[in-house]
Amino acid sequence: MDSSLETIYPLGHLTVAIVELIILLFAYPFFRLSKNWAMIVLPIVLVGLIYDNSILFSSKFIGEGELLENLSQIRYLLHYITVPLFIVVAIELASASEAKWANQFVRVSSWLLAFGLAGYDVIKNFVGLELKPETFAGVLRYVPVNGNILIITIIVTVFVLLVGIGIWVRTGNWFWLFIGALIGLLGNALPSAQVGTLPGSVSEFILALSLLLTQYHLEDDIDESIPAPEPPEGWECGEYSGYQVFWKDIRKEGQIIYTIYQVGSHKNGDFVRIYAPQEPYRKDGKLKLITYLHGFSLCLPQFYEKHLEELAEKGLYVFFPDYQKSDYPDFPKDNETLETQKTTRSTLKYWLFSSGALFMKLILRREVNKQELKNFVKQGIWKGLRVVLSTSLFIVVVNIISLFNREYAKNVVSMITTVIDSLISSPKEWLGFAINSTAIGWEKLCEHSKEVKKLDLSEQEIDFYVFGHSLGGLLALSWPYSLKENPDKKLEKFHPKQIITGDPAPNTIMGIPKIATVILGIFRFPFVTEPLKIKNTGTELKIPTGILHGNNDKIVKPSEWVKSPRSQEKGSFFDIASTEKNIYFSTSNKEKDLIANHNQSVTNTTYYGNGFMKNFGGAKDGPNAYNYQYIYPALLAVIMDDVQANELKDGNGFELADFQVLDEPT
């Protein structure tokens, strides 16, 4: 035997198995959208073919013996059961092509016929099956002692061939099922003892692929339209200056305290929520505005809502942009969590479907008739393919981890995949969106106030501030850098007077699960390859700056900002150019269940559940002492009382009662 064949055949089976796995990513999600439950046969057949080729490839590593013989028996059983099911698929395709003979009676009968033939094959050929080892071209396999002709396989393939001819005639141009069936017939007719197993495996794959492509061709009107989000009761909606705007008045004792405006969508990457006070706070005649930047993947206002409401009640204008494109609902229901949310996004099924959609685009050069994925594909094939492949790999790896920690793995998958589309963009672009959305939001708010309230806000002088938590904290600290890099006259009033942050990260990938950053790095995501670092952006930060950190922060450790004197390093805090800067470290108080971890700024983490968030910055079901004594009063002191962010202290920025704040971490 030619030694080159001994390499080609095993690798050929491995290649076929891998390609079949890719095709399965196409077959299963397409079955989900198909109007026909009979099409579940194709994913089942592909699973059988993947198993078959995997065993043929790995047989020489397994070696001759009982194990390989038992695995080979499963090969034959799957073959005897699945091949007759091609009859069901062929008749369903004939029906889809409007063949008159493929009526309801024939379609139902096809199942009975398929199961009957499968039962006959199992009884005649599998029961009492005796196998013997045989090697051809480096492939060790077990074959029946008494070889038999695969009569049913040939009959089924001929039937599919005839159906293929009929579809070709009726459609006038679709001949691929005929070609696939012809190749399948020729491949099964070749004697495996003389040519080996590879030609037959390739022909079976081509037959399955031709069936799948024919299904897509005949059912290309499949559509799953995504209904526009409907706001819950209490919200109003209107078209205003080219924007669809939602708004809701918040009242106390019958009086409007502030109005919430909401524009855009998380999924489209243009979501902004604005809290506009009914009676704005003024200092020296100036209005007070603040942009509030969320942490990585914490894009819902509800993660910080109590704090946002508190600021609005004090008379401050608050802008909350989702700077990451995410899959969160635009109007989550009260007490909605990841468990109760009904969505197809951020799940294994969704990403399998996306894989299939991209496969259609690449191989068939056809658009998918589903708006969501049309938008997805518009990003470009390479970008989209990176998203799908990296997400699929991430899900597979995390599902393995889930064997040891199910809840953590499930929530990590959701947290990463919820914002996976945004990771194609660099953090600099996120910051640019946050800045521009603030400017546009203020412009539209001014137009609205002038029209509705007869109040021209644009003529009012403003003091502008930025606050950010975690990743949003780094973006806040990098705000002046972005303004210098992208000069624009309309942004002049949005140069912050002071910046204050809660547990910021010194670079954008810090605090993200390591497995995610590794996989994203493999696929060259800009989030990883073009990170934002305070080392670079801090050179333009020359205004009063305050960092409120937690002494026991496990996500962004205090030592990332201030190094131990013994290390002979300074830490990232000293990359900030401002001479008016300070960093504060809150301590823990376990007696009052206070742990100075990463989520001190956050007010509600119930969306992801306490089990997960305890390991990801700290769980909360409402504000606690860190909010009321540390974050809230510090921010209010800076904005309302003009206390410099570097001069905060107990009684003048902090209202400490249950823990301490230190100048250095312990």
URGISUL-V780622 format. One record per backbone hydrogen bond with DSSP energy under -0.5 kcal/mol. CO is the residue of the C=O (numbers start at 1). NH is the residue of the N-H. If there is no record, write none. Layout:
BEGIN
CO:NH ; CO:NH
END
This chain:
BEGIN
2:5 ; 2:6 ; 3:7 ; 4:7 ; 4:8 ; 5:9 ; 7:11 ; 8:12 ; 9:13 ; 10:14 ; 11:15 ; 12:16 ; 13:17 ; 14:18 ; 15:19 ; 16:20 ; 17:21 ; 18:22 ; 19:23 ; 20:24 ; 21:25 ; 22:26 ; 23:26 ; 23:27 ; 24:28 ; 25:356 ; 26:30 ; 27:31 ; 28:32 ; 29:33 ; 30:34 ; 35:37 ; 36:39 ; 37:40 ; 38:41 ; 39:42 ; 39:43 ; 40:44 ; 41:45 ; 42:46 ; 43:47 ; 44:48 ; 45:49 ; 46:50 ; 47:51 ; 48:52 ; 49:53 ; 50:54 ; 51:55 ; 52:56 ; 53:57 ; 54:58 ; 55:59 ; 58:61 ; 58:62 ; 59:63 ; 65:69 ; 66:70 ; 67:71 ; 68:72 ; 69:73 ; 70:74 ; 71:75 ; 72:76 ; 73:77 ; 74:78 ; 75:79 ; 76:80 ; 77:81 ; 78:82 ; 79:83 ; 82:85 ; 83:86 ; 84:87 ; 85:89 ; 86:90 ; 87:91 ; 88:92 ; 89:93 ; 90:94 ; 91:95 ; 92:96 ; 93:97 ; 94:99 ; 95:98 ; 98:100 ; 99:102 ; 101:103 ; 103:107 ; 104:108 ; 105:109 ; 106:110 ; 107:111 ; 108:111 ; 108:112 ; 109:113 ; 110:114 ; 111:115 ; 112:116 ; 113:117 ; 114:118 ; 115:119 ; 116:120 ; 117:121 ; 118:122 ; 119:123 ; 120:124 ; 121:125 ; 121:126 ; 122:126 ; 122:127 ; 126:129 ; 130:145 ; 132:143 ; 134:141 ; 136:139 ; 138:140 ; 139:136 ; 139:141 ; 141:134 ; 143:132 ; 145:147 ; 149:151 ; 150:154 ; 151:155 ; 152:156 ; 153:157 ; 154:158 ; 155:159 ; 156:160 ; 157:161 ; 158:162 ; 159:163 ; 160:164 ; 161:165 ; 162:166 ; 163:167 ; 164:168 ; 165:169 ; 166:170 ; 167:171 ; 168:172 ; 173:175 ; 175:179 ; 176:180 ; 177:181 ; 178:182 ; 179:183 ; 180:184 ; 181:185 ; 182:186 ; 183:187 ; 184:188 ; 185:189 ; 186:190 ; 190:192 ; 191:194 ; 191:195 ; 192:196 ; 197:201 ; 198:202 ; 199:203 ; 200:204 ; 201:205 ; 202:206 ; 203:207 ; 204:208 ; 205:209 ; 206:210 ; 207:211 ; 208:212 ; 209:213 ; 210:214 ; 211:215 ; 212:216 ; 213:217 ; 214:218 ; 215:219 ; 217:220 ; 219:222 ; 225:227 ; 229:231 ; 232:235 ; 236:247 ; 238:240 ; 238:245 ; 240:243 ; 243:240 ; 243:245 ; 244:264 ; 245:238 ; 246:262 ; 247:236 ; 248:260 ; 249:251 ; 250:257 ; 250:258 ; 252:255 ; 255:252 ; 257:278 ; 257:279 ; 258:250 ; 259:261 ; 259:276 ; 260:248 ; 261:274 ; 262:246 ; 263:272 ; 265:269 ; 265:270 ; 265:271 ; 266:269 ; 266:326 ; 271:322 ; 272:263 ; 273:320 ; 274:261 ; 274:276 ; 275:277 ; 275:318 ; 276:259 ; 278:280 ; 281:288 ; 283:286 ; 286:283 ; 287:289 ; 287:463 ; 288:317 ; 289:465 ; 290:292 ; 290:319 ; 291:293 ; 291:467 ; 293:469 ; 295:298 ; 297:299 ; 300:303 ; 301:304 ; 301:305 ; 303:603 ; 303:604 ; 304:307 ; 304:308 ; 305:309 ; 306:310 ; 307:311 ; 308:312 ; 309:313 ; 310:314 ; 311:316 ; 312:315 ; 315:281 ; 316:318 ; 317:290 ; 318:275 ; 319:292 ; 320:273 ; 321:323 ; 324:326 ; 325:422 ; 329:332 ; 333:336 ; 337:341 ; 341:343 ; 344:347 ; 347:351 ; 348:352 ; 349:353 ; 350:354 ; 351:355 ; 352:356 ; 353:357 ; 354:358 ; 355:359 ; 356:360 ; 357:361 ; 358:362 ; 359:363 ; 359:364 ; 360:364 ; 360:365 ; 360:366 ; 361:365 ; 368:370 ; 370:373 ; 370:374 ; 371:375 ; 372:376 ; 373:377 ; 374:378 ; 375:379 ; 376:379 ; 377:380 ; 380:384 ; 381:385 ; 382:386 ; 383:387 ; 384:388 ; 385:389 ; 386:390 ; 387:391 ; 388:392 ; 389:393 ; 390:394 ; 391:395 ; 392:396 ; 393:397 ; 394:398 ; 395:399 ; 396:400 ; 397:401 ; 398:402 ; 400:403 ; 401:404 ; 401:405 ; 405:409 ; 406:410 ; 407:411 ; 408:412 ; 409:413 ; 410:414 ; 411:415 ; 412:416 ; 413:417 ; 414:418 ; 415:419 ; 416:419 ; 417:420 ; 418:327 ; 419:422 ; 419:423 ; 420:423 ; 421:424 ; 422:425 ; 423:527 ; 426:429 ; 426:430 ; 427:431 ; 428:432 ; 429:433 ; 430:434 ; 431:435 ; 432:436 ; 433:437 ; 434:438 ; 435:439 ; 436:440 ; 437:441 ; 438:442 ; 439:443 ; 440:444 ; 441:445 ; 442:446 ; 443:447 ; 444:448 ; 445:449 ; 446:450 ; 447:451 ; 448:452 ; 448:453 ; 449:453 ; 449:454 ; 449:455 ; 455:457 ; 456:459 ; 457:460 ; 461:287 ; 463:289 ; 464:497 ; 464:498 ; 465:291 ; 466:500 ; 467:293 ; 468:502 ; 469:472 ; 470:474 ; 470:505 ; 471:475 ; 472:476 ; 473:477 ; 474:478 ; 476:479 ; 478:482 ; 479:483 ; 480:484 ; 481:485 ; 482:486 ; 484:487 ; 488:491 ; 489:492 ; 491:494 ; 492:495 ; 494:496 ; 498:466 ; 499:546 ; 500:468 ; 501:503 ; 501:548 ; 502:470 ; 506:534 ; 507:510 ; 509:512 ; 513:516 ; 513:517 ; 514:518 ; 515:519 ; 516:520 ; 517:521 ; 518:522 ; 519:523 ; 520:525 ; 521:524 ; 525:528 ; 525:529 ; 526:530 ; 528:531 ; 530:427 ; 532:508 ; 533:536 ; 533:537 ; 534:538 ; 536:539 ; 537:540 ; 538:541 ; 538:577 ; 540:542 ; 541:578 ; 544:499 ; 545:582 ; 546:501 ; 546:548 ; 547:549 ; 547:584 ; 548:503 ; 549:586 ; 550:553 ; 555:557 ; 557:560 ; 558:561 ; 558:562 ; 560:572 ; 561:573 ; 564:567 ; 564:569 ; 565:568 ; 570:563 ; 571:574 ; 572:575 ; 573:576 ; 579:581 ; 580:545 ; 582:547 ; 584:549 ; 584:586 ; 585:662 ; 586:551 ; 589:592 ; 589:594 ; 590:593 ; 593:595 ; 594:589 ; 594:596 ; 595:597 ; 596:552 ; 597:600 ; 605:608 ; 605:609 ; 607:338 ; 609:613 ; 610:614 ; 612:615 ; 613:616 ; 613:618 ; 617:599 ; 620:605 ; 624:627 ; 624:628 ; 625:629 ; 626:630 ; 626:631 ; 627:632 ; 629:655 ; 630:634 ; 631:635 ; 632:636 ; 633:637 ; 634:638 ; 635:639 ; 636:640 ; 636:641 ; 637:641 ; 637:643 ; 644:647 ; 649:652 ; 649:654 ; 652:649 ; 654:651 ; 660:587 ; 662:585
END
